[in-house]
């Protein structure tokens, strides 16, 4: 049970992390970092959606009845 408590992050820890990030990168650099992070997340989601659509297309092709040629 102690290992779960050791990994929990409380509100003060979040504040300390935010202050350290602010000190390391400065106020002007943070919006640029967040913009880059947002673009990365958007690109990742788009890629995941493309993969899901491709999987659905393959499933649809597999379930179509094949026409027998005479």
C-alpha positions, 0 to 999 in steps of 0.5 A: 500500500505504501508504493501507491502512496509514494507515486501519488501526486498531490496539489503541492507537488504539481505547483512545485513542478510548474514552478520548476518548469517556469524557471527552466524554460521561462515565461516566453518559451512555455506557449511555444512548448504547449503549441508544439505539444498540442500539434503533436497530440493532434497529429497522433489522434489523426494517425490513430483515427486513420488506423482505425478507419483502415481496420474497419475497411479491412473488416468490411472487405472480409465480410463481403460475400465473394461472387463465384465466377462460372 
